[in-house]
Amino acid sequence: MDHFVPQSLPVDYIDFERLSCLIGTANRKISLYSGMLEAIPNVDVLIAPMTVQEAVVSSKIEGTQASFSEFFKSEAGEKYDPTKTADIQEILNYKNALRDAEEMFESRPFIHLNMIKKLHETLLQGVRGANKARGKFRTVQNYIGSYGCKIEDATYIPPSTQSMIPALDNLEKFTNRDDLEPLVQLAQVHAQFELIHPFLSRNGRIGRILISLFLQQKQFIKRPVFYLSEYFENNRGAYYYHLDEISKKNKWNEWIEFFLNAVCAQSELNSQKVGRMISLYDSIRQAFLEITKSKFAIKILDSLFKEPIIQSSDLIKVVGVESQRSGRLILQKLIKAGVIGVYKERNGPNPAVLSFPDLLNLLEGRDVL
């Protein structure tokens, strides 16, 4: 098999007549989602769990097995075997990369190759493959195939290092053009990055982060919180099939149609998810106030949205309660009322570990504790 030779973007044979209706629907649905986010007064609180969920799902596509609740249990001090611990570190790195991307956008609000390399460096911090050209574009040929296969048995061979660099330069310029239909442009950006495969590992995760960054750059969303990993994971076979069809048969229209359908479906799902989180927050906010009769009630609720499994002492510290004793009394009221749970009882010097089951159930769709 020969290595793939990428064509320069933009693709010049897109069938806009075929795609026009879908383009309109995708633009409308993502605008509705963005409108929901803009209407939320405490958006940082409500998008925090979505960011972690994206880190979990995007990492899962690449083979990690840790869940949303396991990530937070680890953050609260739970110990796991080395394999699970490594998976959780992968998720933490992805979460940190999303944070880094948002911070970099504040100073340079456009996608550039140095940003991409910096995100790759964050993804590989202290995990498997950290010694494989972390934060650097590859200088050797890579390939995709079954575990342990040789290059002659590969299912896909990305561009050579000689053709990779001009392809990346073209991708950077194309990404920052403002004269194209943005969602069709984004479909090409994501596919081209994945096909170039410029790193020795974590290409998929970088490519999925670029989706949110591009949508923020084009002002579809004010924060980079639109994630397609869930759709790609649920439609994994179709996702890889359409990318493969580009490399083999230049079937860009079919890929763009798949991508636009992904935007439509995920926009609806994200809107529903945000709506459920708003409903949960609003319904339980009054309960927290009435149960605790404390000025710290809302701070506790906000902290639990950001960390739905947390040590009681950390929660008290984050919220800023005057003393551990006062904090424990407030938390005991919430536990007794059943609005927060106890994952682990206090054990000597070790504080209790608390949980917020309603949010965990909402995001994982099951009783996780």
C-alpha positions in Angstrom: 0.0 0.0 0.0 1.3 3.5 -0.9 1.1 6.3 1.5 -1.7 8.8 1.2 -1.0 12.0 -0.8 -3.4 14.7 0.5 -4.8 17.2 -1.9 -4.8 20.9 -1.1 -7.9 22.4 0.6 -10.5 23.5 -0.2 -12.0 20.5 -2.1 -13.2 21.9 -5.4 -16.0 19.4 -6.2 -18.4 19.8 -3.2 -22.0 19.3 -4.2 -23.6 22.2 -2.4 -27.0 21.6 -4.0 -27.0 18.1 -2.5 -25.9 19.4 0.9 -27.7 22.8 1.2 -30.7 21.6 3.2 -28.4 19.7 5.7 -26.1 22.7 6.0 -29.1 24.9 6.9 -30.3 22.4 9.5 -26.9 22.0 11.1 -26.4 25.7 11.3 -29.8 26.2 12.9 -29.4 23.4 15.5 -25.9 24.5 16.6 -27.2 28.0 16.9 -30.0 26.8 19.2 -27.5 25.0 21.4 -25.2 28.1 21.5 -28.2 30.2 22.5 -29.0 27.9 25.4 -25.4 28.3 26.7 -25.5 32.1 26.4 -28.7 32.3 28.4 -27.1 30.4 31.4 -25.9 32.9 34.1 -23.5 30.4 35.7 -22.3 28.7 32.5 -18.9 27.7 34.0 -20.7 25.6 36.6 -23.0 23.8 34.1 -20.4 23.1 31.4 -17.8 21.7 33.8 -19.3 18.2 33.8 -19.7 18.2 30.1 -16.0 19.0 29.7 -15.1 15.9 31.8 -17.6 13.8 30.0 -16.0 14.8 26.7 -12.5 13.9 28.1 -13.9 10.5 29.1 -15.6 9.7 25.7 -12.8 11.1 23.5 -10.2 9.1 25.4 -12.5 6.0 25.2 -12.4 6.1 21.4 -8.6 5.6 21.7 -8.9 2.6 24.1 -9.1 3.9 27.7 -11.6 2.2 29.9 -12.1 4.6 32.9 -15.6 6.0 33.4 -16.8 9.5 34.4 -17.4 8.5 38.0 -14.1 6.6 38.2 -12.3 9.8 37.1 -13.8 11.7 40.0 -13.3 8.9 42.5 -9.6 9.0 41.6 -9.5 12.7 42.1 -11.0 12.1 45.5 -8.3 9.7 46.5 -9.5 6.3 45.3 -6.7 4.0 44.3 -6.8 1.8 41.1 -4.6 -0.7 39.4 -1.8 0.7 37.2 -3.8 0.2 34.0 -6.8 2.1 35.3 -4.6 4.8 36.8 -3.0 5.3 33.4 -6.4 5.6 31.7 -7.5 8.2 34.3 -4.3 10.2 33.7 -5.1 10.2 29.9 -8.6 11.7 30.8 -7.0 14.3 33.0 -4.6 15.2 30.3 -7.4 15.6 27.8 -9.3 17.8 30.3 -6.1 19.9 30.8 -5.7 20.2 27.0 -9.2 21.6 26.7 -8.3 24.1 29.4 -5.0 25.0 27.7 -6.8 25.5 24.3 -9.3 27.9 25.8 -6.4 29.9 27.5 -4.4 30.0 24.3 -7.4 31.3 22.4 -7.6 34.3 24.7 -4.3 35.6 23.5 -4.4 34.3 19.9 -8.0 33.6 18.9 -7.2 31.4 15.9 -6.0 27.9 15.2 -2.3 27.6 14.4 0.3 24.8 14.2 2.1 25.8 17.4 -1.1 25.6 19.3 -1.7 22.1 18.0 1.8 21.0 19.1 1.3 22.5 22.5 -2.0 20.6 22.9 -0.2 17.4 21.9 2.4 18.1 24.5 -0.3 18.4 27.2 -2.0 15.2 26.1 1.3 13.2 26.5 2.2 14.5 29.9 3.3 11.6 32.0 1.4 8.9 30.1 2.1 6.0 27.7 4.0 7.2 24.7 5.3 10.4 26.4 8.7 9.6 24.8 7.3 9.5 21.3 8.0 13.0 20.0 5.8 14.7 22.5 4.6 18.1 21.2 6.4 17.5 17.9 5.3 16.6 14.4 6.6 13.2 13.3 9.8 12.8 11.4 9.3 9.1 10.5 6.6 7.3 8.6 3.7 6.0 10.7 0.8 3.7 9.7 -2.5 2.3 11.0 -3.3 -1.4 11.3 -3.9 -4.2 13.6 -1.7 -4.4 16.7 1.8 -5.6 15.8 1.3 -5.6 12.1 4.0 -4.5 9.7 3.7 -1.5 7.4 3.0 -3.7 4.4 -0.1 -5.1 6.1 -1.3 -1.6 7.2 -4.9 -0.5 6.6 -3.8 3.1 6.1 -0.5 4.8 5.6 -0.5 8.6 6.2 1.4 11.1 4.1 5.2 10.8 3.9 7.1 13.3 6.1 8.0 15.2 2.9 4.4 15.8 1.9 3.1 16.2 5.5 4.7 19.6 6.1 3.2 21.4 3.1 -0.2 19.7 3.8 -0.1 21.0 7.4 0.8 24.5 6.1 -2.1 24.3 3.7 -4.4 23.1 6.5 -3.5 26.0 8.8 -4.1 28.6 6.0 -7.4 26.9 5.0 -8.6 26.7 8.7 -8.3 30.5 9.0 -10.1 31.5 5.8 -13.3 33.5 6.3 -14.8 33.2 2.8 -16.2 29.6 3.1 -19.3 28.0 4.5 -18.0 27.3 8.0 -19.4 23.8 8.8 -18.4 22.5 5.4 -15.0 24.0 6.0 -14.8 22.3 9.4 -15.7 18.9 8.0 -12.7 19.3 5.7 -10.4 20.5 8.5 -11.2 17.6 10.7 -10.9 14.9 8.1 -7.7 16.4 6.6 -6.0 16.6 10.0 -6.9 12.9 10.7 -5.7 11.8 7.3 -2.4 13.8 7.6 -1.9 12.1 11.0 1.0 14.4 11.9 1.8 12.9 15.3 3.0 9.4 16.3 0.0 9.2 18.7 -3.1 11.1 20.0 -4.0 12.4 16.5 -7.7 11.5 17.1 -7.9 13.5 20.3 -6.3 16.5 18.8 -8.6 16.3 15.8 -11.7 16.3 18.0 -10.4 19.2 20.1 -10.0 21.2 16.9 -13.7 20.9 16.2 -14.6 23.0 19.3 -11.8 25.5 18.7 -12.9 26.0 15.1 -16.5 26.6 16.1 -15.4 29.2 18.7 -13.1 30.8 16.2 -16.0 31.2 13.8 -18.2 32.5 16.6 -20.7 29.7 16.5 -20.1 29.3 20.2 -18.5 31.7 22.8 -16.8 28.8 24.6 -15.2 25.7 23.1 -17.8 23.3 24.5 -19.3 21.6 21.4 -18.1 18.0 21.3 -18.6 15.4 18.6 -16.8 12.5 20.3 -20.0 11.0 21.6 -21.5 10.8 18.1 -18.2 9.5 16.6 -18.0 6.8 19.4 -21.6 5.7 18.8 -21.1 5.6 15.0 -17.5 4.5 15.0 -17.8 2.2 12.0 -19.3 4.8 9.8 -16.8 7.4 11.0 -13.8 5.4 10.0 -15.5 4.1 6.8 -16.0 7.6 5.5 -12.5 8.8 6.3 -11.2 5.7 4.5 -13.3 6.5 1.5 -11.7 9.9 1.2 -8.2 8.4 1.2 -9.1 5.7 -1.3 -11.8 7.4 -3.6 -11.9 11.1 -2.7 -15.4 10.7 -1.5 -15.6 14.1 0.2 -19.3 14.8 -0.3 -20.2 11.6 1.6 -17.9 12.5 4.4 -19.2 16.0 4.7 -22.8 14.7 4.7 -21.9 12.3 7.6 -20.2 15.2 9.4 -23.1 17.5 9.1 -25.5 14.8 10.3 -23.1 14.4 13.3 -23.4 18.2 14.0 -27.2 18.0 13.8 -27.5 15.0 16.1 -25.0 16.1 18.6 -26.4 19.6 18.7 -29.8 18.2 19.7 -28.2 15.9 22.3 -26.1 18.7 23.8 -29.2 20.9 24.0 -31.1 18.2 25.8 -28.2 17.6 28.1 -27.8 21.3 29.0 -31.6 21.5 29.5 -31.6 18.6 31.9 -28.6 20.1 33.8 -30.4 23.4 34.1 -33.5 21.7 35.3 -31.5 19.7 37.9 -29.7 22.8 39.1 -32.9 24.9 39.4 -34.8 22.1 41.1 -32.2 21.3 43.7 -31.0 24.9 44.3 -34.0 25.7 46.4 -33.7 22.4 48.3 -30.1 23.2 49.2 -31.2 26.6 50.5 -34.1 25.3 52.6 -32.2 22.3 54.0 -29.1 24.2 55.1 -30.4 27.7 55.7 -26.8 28.7 55.0 -25.2 31.4 52.8 -22.8 28.6 51.6 -25.6 26.5 50.1 -25.2 27.6 46.5 -21.4 27.5 46.7 -21.7 23.9 47.8 -24.1 23.1 44.9 -21.8 24.8 42.4 -18.8 22.9 43.7 -20.6 19.5 43.4 -21.5 20.3 39.8 -17.8 20.7 39.1 -16.7 17.7 41.3 -19.6 15.4 41.9 -17.4 13.0 43.9 -15.2 14.9 46.4 -13.7 14.6 49.8 -15.7 16.4 52.4 -12.7 18.4 53.7 -11.9 19.6 50.1 -15.5 20.6 49.6 -15.5 22.6 52.8 -12.2 24.2 51.8 -13.3 25.1 48.3 -16.6 26.6 49.5 -14.8 28.7 52.1 -16.8 27.7 55.2 -15.4 29.3 58.4 -14.5 26.0 60.1 -14.4 22.3 59.4 -17.0 21.8 62.2 -19.5 24.3 60.7 -18.9 22.8 57.2 -19.5 19.2 58.5 -22.8 20.3 60.1 -24.0 21.8 56.8 -23.0 18.7 54.9 -24.7 16.4 57.4 -28.0 18.2 56.8 -27.7 17.6 53.1 -26.7 14.0 53.6 -29.7 13.4 56.0 -32.0 14.9 53.4 -30.7 12.6 50.8 -29.6 15.2 48.3 -25.9 14.2 48.5 -24.6 10.8 49.3 -21.7 9.3 51.1 -19.4 7.2 48.9 -16.9 6.5 51.7 -17.4 7.1 55.4 -14.9 9.1 57.4 -12.1 6.8 58.6 -9.8 8.2 61.3 -7.8 11.0 59.7 -9.3 10.3 56.3 -12.3 12.5 55.5 -15.6 11.2 54.1 -16.0 11.1 50.4 -19.2 12.6 49.2 -21.2 12.2 46.0 -23.8 14.0 44.0 -25.8 11.1 42.6 -28.3 13.0 40.6 -25.7 14.6 38.4 -23.8 11.4 38.0 -26.9 9.5 37.0 -27.8 12.3 34.5 -24.4 12.1 32.8 -23.9 8.3 32.9 -27.5 7.3 32.6 -27.4 4.8 35.5 -27.0 4.4 39.2 -23.2 4.7 39.4 -22.7 4.4 43.2 
